[in-house]
Amino acid sequence: MGFLDIILFIVYVALFYIFFRWRRKRIQNPLLQRYHYWAFWAKIFATFAITIFNFYISPGDSTILFYTEGVNIYKLILKDAMHFKWLWLPGQDFDLTYVYNYGNVGYFPNPANYFIIKTVAIFSFFGFGRYSVIQLFFSMIAFSGIWKLFYFFYELYPTLHKRLAVAILFFPTVLFWSSGILKDPICMGMLGWLTWSIYQGIHKKKNPVRNLIIAGISGYILGIVKPYILFAYLPFYILFIILTNIHLIKNTVLKGVAFVFIIAFSIGGFLLISDRLEEEMGFFAIEKLAESVKAQQRGFINMSDIAESSFSLGVEYDGSAGSLVRIAPAAINATLFRPYIWESKKVSTLLSSLESLMLMFFTLYVFYRAGPIRFFRLIIQKPMILFCFTYSIMFSLFIGATTLNFGTLVRYKIPAIPFYLIALILILHFSTSKKIRPAGKGGPSVVSE
């Protein structure tokens, strides 16, 4: 990364600033304008920081695989327009004689890896193949979706704006790892757009065609890059959408029957989605979860001798349902609260451990303030808390069970962290607030402060 990268980075930051300032003028709420402004600059700082980290401190997939091979395709296209075909053909059809680094050959058949490589190639036409500029493009995709996620929660709970901003826009791990040339920024961006567009199109019935198209595109990209996020998230979110409308049923008995039906429908939908993904796209089916977990664990165990940040859950997994139940507490704990401070061997891991420690203290604080009974009662009673908590816990279980390396875990867990924090924030606020007032006629309930 040379002097030209720095100059172009500054130029493109200015261009993105002008674009988002134009978008910000369409926001009528001055408070949201300020959050948008500071979230943008926080993202720019995170992009600069992760650029230095990836390029000089800890080179990995960002530089060795995605950037190298993406720019290679970009240069091939500049030499011969016939190479444009590599932008729409699947990775398994790529002519491996054109691979820049032969050590990357094994990554091309994977749809997720090849999607990021192609995205880098496309952005190279706009960023002159410069690493810092392409990093910025990825970060801005993430920023646009994360902002939509914040807006979604703000509309429902405007009085909690400060807490929501910390959980979604400014939480260090999420801010840092959702930047740069990685899968994670794309996933966070698409997750935000998916959440926003489904809620706007289905629940609020605003521009349903446009929003469902956005939801379809976001879900499709998410399904390519990290499909397990999609079918871990979607059933719980759909459950939330349905439960928010159950208040229309006045009869208590009918409401109970409807609730049971919704749970059954959501479980069935989860199974259908996972089976469909396996059938059509080769993603993990739910019945192959045990095999997937064991395979992932074997991979990390085999690397444990060379991976400085590898760890053990302390619980053996044999592939059975009972074993999955036994491993669940350790896996969830690993995702949300590890690495512990004494497990930190690098500066980056130490910072992550301090963040995890604060998350643990906040969890214990909320549990203490709410009390065990009210804590779990609110999870069941409030559709939003149920959605955020169940999704983040289920996601943490899968990630914690399959990812036995702290360096990887800290990136993989970021789609769960904002939702887990929001669940705690809502439990704390509902348990300590005496009054809940409606946001407006037909609108969601808003907690008074």
C-alpha positions as CSV (number, residue, x, y, z in Angstrom):
1,M,0.0,0.0,0.0
2,G,1.7,3.1,-1.2
3,F,1.3,6.9,-1.4
4,L,-1.2,6.6,-4.2
5,D,-3.4,4.4,-2.1
6,I,-3.5,7.0,0.7
7,I,-4.3,9.8,-1.7
8,L,-7.1,7.8,-3.4
9,F,-8.4,6.7,0.0
10,I,-8.8,10.4,1.0
11,V,-10.5,11.3,-2.4
12,Y,-13.0,8.4,-2.1
13,V,-13.7,9.2,1.5
14,A,-14.7,12.7,0.3
15,L,-16.8,11.3,-2.5
16,F,-18.7,8.9,-0.1
17,Y,-19.1,11.8,2.4
18,I,-20.8,13.9,-0.3
19,F,-23.0,11.0,-1.3
20,F,-24.1,10.2,2.3
21,R,-24.5,13.9,3.2
22,W,-26.9,14.1,0.3
23,R,-28.7,11.1,1.7
24,R,-28.6,12.5,5.2
25,K,-30.5,15.7,4.1
26,R,-33.5,13.4,3.4
27,I,-33.6,12.5,7.1
28,Q,-35.8,14.9,8.8
29,N,-35.0,14.0,12.4
30,P,-32.0,16.1,13.6
31,L,-31.0,13.4,16.1
32,L,-30.8,10.7,13.4
33,Q,-28.8,13.1,11.2
34,R,-26.2,13.4,14.0
35,Y,-26.1,9.6,14.5
36,H,-25.7,9.1,10.8
37,Y,-22.9,11.7,10.6
38,W,-20.9,10.2,13.5
39,A,-21.6,6.6,12.4
40,F,-20.1,7.4,9.0
41,W,-16.9,8.8,10.4
42,A,-16.6,5.9,12.9
43,K,-16.8,3.6,9.9
44,I,-14.1,5.5,8.0
45,F,-11.8,5.3,11.0
46,A,-12.5,1.6,11.3
47,T,-11.8,1.1,7.6
48,F,-8.4,2.9,8.0
49,A,-7.6,0.8,11.1
50,I,-8.4,-2.5,9.5
51,T,-6.5,-1.6,6.4
52,I,-3.4,-1.1,8.5
53,F,-4.1,-4.3,10.4
54,N,-4.7,-6.5,7.4
55,F,-1.9,-5.0,5.3
56,Y,0.9,-4.7,7.8
57,I,0.1,-6.5,11.0
58,S,-2.0,-9.6,10.2
59,P,-2.3,-10.4,6.5
60,G,-5.0,-13.0,5.9
61,D,-7.8,-13.8,3.5
62,S,-8.4,-10.1,2.9
63,T,-5.0,-9.5,1.2
64,I,-3.7,-13.0,0.3
65,L,-6.9,-14.4,-1.2
66,F,-9.8,-12.0,-1.9
67,Y,-7.8,-8.9,-3.0
68,T,-5.0,-10.7,-4.8
69,E,-7.3,-12.9,-6.9
70,G,-10.0,-10.2,-7.4
71,V,-7.5,-7.7,-8.8
72,N,-6.0,-10.5,-10.9
73,I,-9.4,-11.0,-12.6
74,Y,-9.8,-7.3,-13.0
75,K,-6.4,-7.1,-14.8
76,L,-7.3,-10.2,-17.0
77,I,-10.5,-8.3,-18.1
78,L,-8.5,-5.2,-18.9
79,K,-6.2,-7.3,-21.1
80,D,-9.0,-9.2,-22.8
81,A,-12.7,-8.5,-22.6
82,M,-13.4,-12.2,-23.0
83,H,-12.5,-12.6,-19.4
84,F,-15.7,-10.8,-18.4
85,K,-17.2,-14.3,-18.2
86,W,-15.5,-14.9,-14.9
87,L,-17.8,-12.4,-13.3
88,W,-20.9,-14.5,-13.9
89,L,-19.6,-18.1,-14.2
90,P,-19.4,-20.2,-11.0
91,G,-16.0,-20.6,-9.3
92,Q,-15.8,-24.3,-10.2
93,D,-15.7,-23.3,-13.9
94,F,-12.8,-20.9,-13.4
95,D,-9.8,-21.7,-15.5
96,L,-7.2,-22.5,-12.8
97,T,-4.3,-21.6,-15.1
98,Y,-5.3,-18.0,-14.5
99,V,-5.1,-18.1,-10.7
100,Y,-2.5,-15.6,-9.5
101,N,-1.4,-17.6,-6.5
102,Y,-1.7,-21.4,-7.0
103,G,-2.1,-21.8,-3.2
104,N,-5.5,-20.3,-3.6
105,V,-6.8,-22.9,-6.1
106,G,-8.8,-24.8,-3.4
107,Y,-10.8,-21.7,-2.5
108,F,-12.3,-21.1,-6.0
109,P,-15.0,-23.8,-6.0
110,N,-16.5,-22.4,-2.8
111,P,-19.4,-20.0,-3.8
112,A,-18.8,-17.7,-0.9
113,N,-15.1,-17.2,-1.5
114,Y,-15.6,-16.7,-5.2
115,F,-18.4,-14.2,-4.7
116,I,-16.0,-12.0,-2.6
117,I,-13.3,-12.4,-5.3
118,K,-15.7,-11.3,-8.0
119,T,-16.9,-8.4,-5.9
120,V,-13.3,-7.2,-5.5
121,A,-12.9,-7.5,-9.3
122,I,-16.0,-5.3,-9.9
123,F,-15.0,-2.7,-7.4
124,S,-11.5,-2.6,-8.9
125,F,-13.0,-0.9,-12.0
126,F,-14.2,1.9,-9.8
127,G,-11.2,2.0,-7.4
128,F,-8.4,1.4,-9.9
129,G,-7.5,-1.9,-8.2
130,R,-6.3,-0.1,-5.1
131,Y,-6.5,-2.0,-1.8
132,S,-7.5,0.9,0.4
133,V,-10.3,2.1,-2.0
134,I,-11.8,-1.4,-2.4
135,Q,-11.7,-1.7,1.4
136,L,-13.7,1.4,1.6
137,F,-16.4,0.1,-0.9
138,F,-16.9,-3.0,1.3
139,S,-17.2,-0.9,4.4
140,M,-19.7,1.4,2.9
141,I,-21.9,-1.5,1.9
142,A,-21.8,-2.6,5.6
143,F,-22.4,0.9,6.8
144,S,-25.6,1.3,4.6
145,G,-27.1,-1.9,6.0
146,I,-26.0,-1.4,9.6
147,W,-27.6,2.1,9.5
148,K,-30.9,0.5,8.3
149,L,-30.7,-2.0,11.2
150,F,-30.3,0.9,13.6
151,Y,-33.2,2.8,11.9
152,F,-35.4,-0.3,12.3
153,F,-34.8,-0.5,16.0
154,Y,-35.0,3.3,16.5
155,E,-38.5,3.4,14.9
156,L,-39.7,0.9,17.5
157,Y,-37.8,2.3,20.5
158,P,-36.9,5.9,19.9
159,T,-36.3,6.7,23.6
160,L,-33.5,4.1,23.7
161,H,-31.5,5.7,20.9
162,K,-28.3,6.0,22.9
163,R,-28.2,2.4,23.9
164,L,-29.2,1.2,20.4
165,A,-26.5,3.4,18.9
166,V,-23.8,1.7,21.1
167,A,-25.1,-1.8,20.4
168,I,-25.4,-1.4,16.6
169,L,-23.4,1.6,15.3
170,F,-20.4,1.9,17.7
171,F,-19.8,-1.5,19.3
172,P,-16.0,-1.9,18.7
173,T,-15.9,-5.5,17.5
174,V,-18.9,-5.1,15.1
175,L,-17.5,-1.7,13.9
176,F,-14.0,-3.0,13.2
177,W,-14.8,-6.5,11.7
178,S,-17.6,-5.3,9.5
179,S,-15.1,-3.2,7.6
180,G,-12.7,-4.1,4.7
181,I,-12.4,-6.9,2.2
182,L,-14.0,-9.8,4.1
183,K,-17.2,-11.7,4.0
184,D,-18.4,-10.1,7.3
185,P,-19.0,-6.6,6.0
186,I,-21.2,-8.0,3.2
187,C,-23.1,-10.2,5.6
188,M,-23.7,-7.3,8.1
189,G,-24.8,-5.0,5.3
190,M,-27.2,-7.6,3.8
191,L,-28.5,-8.5,7.3
192,G,-29.5,-4.9,7.9
193,W,-31.1,-4.4,4.5
194,L,-33.0,-7.7,4.9
195,T,-34.4,-6.7,8.3
196,W,-35.4,-3.3,7.2
197,S,-37.0,-4.2,3.9
198,I,-39.1,-7.1,5.2
199,Y,-40.4,-5.0,8.1
200,Q,-41.2,-2.0,5.8
201,G,-42.7,-4.2,3.0
202,I,-44.7,-6.7,5.0
203,H,-45.5,-5.2,8.4
204,K,-45.8,-1.5,7.5
205,K,-46.9,-2.2,3.9
206,K,-44.6,0.6,2.5
207,N,-43.5,0.1,-1.1
208,P,-44.0,-3.7,-0.7
209,V,-42.8,-4.6,-4.2
210,R,-39.6,-2.6,-4.0
211,N,-38.9,-3.7,-0.4
212,L,-39.5,-7.3,-1.2
213,I,-37.1,-7.1,-4.1
214,I,-34.5,-5.6,-1.8
215,A,-35.2,-8.4,0.7
216,G,-34.8,-11.0,-2.0
217,I,-31.5,-9.6,-3.2
218,S,-30.2,-9.3,0.4
219,G,-31.3,-12.8,1.3
220,Y,-29.8,-14.2,-1.9
221,I,-26.4,-12.6,-1.3
222,L,-26.5,-13.6,2.4
223,G,-27.3,-17.2,1.3
224,I,-24.3,-17.3,-0.9
225,V,-21.8,-15.7,1.4
226,K,-22.8,-17.2,4.8
227,P,-26.0,-19.3,4.4
228,Y,-26.1,-20.4,8.1
229,I,-26.7,-16.7,9.0
230,L,-29.8,-16.7,6.7
231,F,-31.5,-19.8,8.1
232,A,-30.5,-19.1,11.7
233,Y,-32.0,-15.6,11.4
234,L,-35.0,-15.7,9.1
235,P,-37.3,-18.1,11.0
236,F,-36.9,-16.0,14.2
237,Y,-37.4,-12.8,12.4
238,I,-40.5,-14.0,10.6
239,L,-41.8,-15.3,14.0
240,F,-41.3,-11.7,15.3
241,I,-43.3,-10.2,12.4
242,I,-46.2,-12.6,13.0
243,L,-46.2,-12.2,16.7
244,T,-46.4,-8.4,16.4
245,N,-49.7,-8.8,14.7
246,I,-51.2,-11.4,17.1
247,H,-52.6,-8.6,19.3
248,L,-55.3,-8.3,16.6
249,I,-56.8,-11.6,18.1
250,K,-58.9,-10.6,21.1
251,N,-59.9,-14.0,22.3
252,T,-57.4,-15.4,24.8
253,V,-57.9,-19.0,23.8
254,L,-57.6,-18.3,20.1
255,K,-54.5,-16.2,20.8
256,G,-52.9,-19.2,22.6
257,V,-53.8,-21.6,19.7
258,A,-52.4,-19.0,17.3
259,F,-49.2,-18.8,19.3
260,V,-48.7,-22.6,19.2
261,F,-49.5,-22.6,15.5
262,I,-46.9,-19.8,14.9
263,I,-44.2,-21.7,16.7
264,A,-45.0,-24.9,14.7
265,F,-45.0,-22.9,11.5
266,S,-41.7,-21.3,12.3
267,I,-40.0,-24.6,13.1
268,G,-41.5,-26.1,9.9
269,G,-40.2,-23.0,7.9
270,F,-36.8,-23.4,9.4
271,L,-36.6,-27.1,8.3
272,L,-38.0,-26.2,4.9
273,I,-35.5,-23.4,4.3
274,S,-32.5,-25.5,5.3
275,D,-33.7,-28.4,3.2
276,R,-34.3,-26.2,0.2
277,L,-30.8,-24.6,0.6
278,E,-29.3,-28.1,0.7
279,E,-31.3,-29.2,-2.4
280,E,-30.8,-26.2,-4.6
281,M,-27.5,-24.7,-3.5
282,G,-25.6,-27.4,-1.6
283,F,-25.7,-25.6,1.8
284,F,-25.9,-27.5,5.1
285,A,-29.2,-29.3,5.7
286,I,-30.5,-29.4,9.3
287,E,-30.1,-33.2,9.5
288,K,-26.4,-32.7,8.6
289,L,-25.8,-30.3,11.5
290,A,-24.0,-32.8,13.6
291,E,-21.7,-33.8,10.7
292,S,-21.0,-30.1,10.0
293,V,-20.2,-29.4,13.6
294,K,-17.8,-32.4,13.8
295,A,-16.1,-31.5,10.5
296,Q,-15.6,-27.9,11.6
297,Q,-14.2,-29.0,15.0
298,R,-11.8,-31.5,13.4
299,G,-10.5,-28.7,11.1
300,F,-9.7,-26.4,14.0
301,I,-8.3,-29.3,16.1
302,N,-6.0,-30.3,13.3
303,M,-4.7,-26.7,13.1
304,S,-4.3,-26.3,16.9
305,D,-0.6,-27.0,16.7
306,I,0.0,-24.1,14.4
307,A,-2.8,-21.8,15.5
308,E,-1.8,-19.6,18.4
309,S,-5.3,-18.7,19.3
310,S,-6.9,-22.1,19.2
311,F,-8.9,-23.2,22.2
312,S,-11.0,-26.1,23.5
313,L,-14.6,-26.0,24.8
314,G,-13.8,-28.6,27.4
315,V,-16.8,-30.7,26.3
316,E,-16.6,-33.6,23.8
317,Y,-19.1,-33.6,21.0
318,D,-20.0,-37.1,19.5
319,G,-22.7,-36.0,17.1
320,S,-25.7,-37.0,19.2
321,A,-28.5,-34.7,20.2
322,G,-27.7,-35.2,23.9
323,S,-24.1,-34.2,23.2
324,L,-25.3,-31.1,21.4
325,V,-27.3,-30.2,24.5
326,R,-24.3,-30.7,26.7
327,I,-22.0,-28.7,24.5
328,A,-24.5,-25.8,24.2
329,P,-23.6,-23.9,27.4
330,A,-19.8,-24.0,26.6
331,A,-20.4,-23.1,23.0
332,I,-22.7,-20.1,23.8
333,N,-20.3,-19.0,26.5
334,A,-17.3,-19.1,24.1
335,T,-19.1,-17.0,21.5
336,L,-20.4,-14.3,23.9
337,F,-17.8,-14.2,26.7
338,R,-14.5,-15.6,25.5
339,P,-11.6,-15.2,25.2
340,Y,-11.0,-14.6,28.9
341,I,-8.3,-12.1,29.7
342,W,-5.8,-14.9,30.7
343,E,-6.4,-16.6,27.3
344,S,-5.2,-13.5,25.4
345,K,-1.9,-14.0,23.7
346,K,-2.0,-11.0,21.3
347,V,-3.0,-7.3,21.6
348,S,-6.0,-7.9,19.3
349,T,-7.2,-10.8,21.4
350,L,-6.7,-8.8,24.6
351,L,-9.0,-6.0,23.3
352,S,-11.6,-8.6,22.4
353,S,-11.3,-10.2,25.8
354,L,-11.9,-6.9,27.5
355,E,-15.0,-6.4,25.4
356,S,-16.2,-9.9,26.2
357,L,-15.7,-9.2,29.9
358,M,-17.8,-6.1,29.7
359,L,-20.5,-8.1,27.9
360,M,-20.5,-10.7,30.7
361,F,-20.7,-8.0,33.4
362,F,-23.6,-6.4,31.5
363,T,-25.4,-9.7,31.2
364,L,-25.0,-10.4,35.0
365,Y,-26.2,-6.9,35.8
366,V,-29.3,-7.2,33.7
367,F,-30.1,-10.6,35.1
368,Y,-29.7,-9.2,38.6
369,R,-31.8,-6.1,38.0
370,A,-34.6,-7.9,36.3
371,G,-34.5,-11.0,38.4
372,P,-34.6,-14.6,37.1
373,I,-38.4,-14.8,36.7
374,R,-39.0,-11.4,35.1
375,F,-35.9,-11.9,32.9
376,F,-37.3,-15.0,31.2
377,R,-40.9,-13.8,31.4
378,L,-40.0,-10.8,29.3
379,I,-38.3,-12.9,26.8
380,I,-41.5,-14.9,26.3
381,Q,-43.9,-11.9,26.5
382,K,-42.1,-9.5,24.2
383,P,-41.9,-10.5,20.5
384,M,-38.8,-8.3,19.9
385,I,-36.9,-9.7,22.9
386,L,-37.9,-13.2,21.9
387,F,-36.6,-12.6,18.4
388,C,-33.3,-11.0,19.4
389,F,-32.5,-13.3,22.2
390,T,-33.4,-16.6,20.6
391,Y,-31.6,-15.7,17.3
392,S,-28.4,-14.6,19.1
393,I,-28.3,-17.6,21.4
394,M,-28.9,-20.1,18.5
395,F,-26.4,-18.4,16.4
396,S,-23.9,-18.3,19.2
397,L,-24.4,-22.1,19.8
398,F,-23.5,-22.9,16.2
399,I,-20.6,-20.5,16.0
400,G,-19.2,-21.5,19.4
401,A,-19.5,-25.2,18.6
402,T,-17.7,-25.0,15.2
403,T,-15.2,-22.2,15.6
404,L,-12.3,-23.2,18.0
405,N,-10.0,-20.3,17.2
406,F,-10.4,-16.9,18.9
407,G,-9.0,-15.0,15.9
408,T,-11.8,-16.4,13.8
409,L,-14.5,-16.4,16.5
410,V,-14.2,-12.7,17.0
411,R,-15.2,-12.1,13.4
412,Y,-17.8,-14.8,13.1
413,K,-19.8,-13.7,16.1
414,I,-20.6,-10.2,15.0
415,P,-24.0,-10.9,13.4
416,A,-25.2,-12.0,16.9
417,I,-23.7,-9.3,19.1
418,P,-26.0,-6.4,18.3
419,F,-29.1,-8.5,18.8
420,Y,-27.9,-10.0,22.0
421,L,-27.1,-6.5,23.4
422,I,-30.5,-5.2,22.3
423,A,-32.3,-8.1,24.0
424,L,-30.5,-7.2,27.2
425,I,-31.2,-3.5,26.8
426,L,-34.9,-4.2,26.3
427,I,-35.1,-6.6,29.2
428,L,-33.4,-4.1,31.5
429,H,-35.6,-1.2,30.3
430,F,-38.9,-3.0,30.5
431,S,-38.1,-4.5,33.9
432,T,-37.2,-1.1,35.4
433,S,-39.7,1.2,33.6
434,K,-43.1,1.7,35.3
435,K,-44.8,3.0,32.3
436,I,-45.1,1.9,28.7
437,R,-46.8,4.3,26.3
438,P,-47.8,3.7,22.7
439,A,-45.7,5.4,20.0
440,G,-48.9,6.4,18.2
441,K,-52.1,5.1,16.7
442,G,-51.4,1.7,15.3
443,G,-47.7,2.0,16.1
444,P,-45.4,-0.1,18.3
445,S,-45.2,0.4,22.0
446,V,-42.5,2.8,23.2
447,V,-40.9,2.6,26.7
448,S,-41.0,5.8,28.6
449,E,-37.8,7.0,30.2
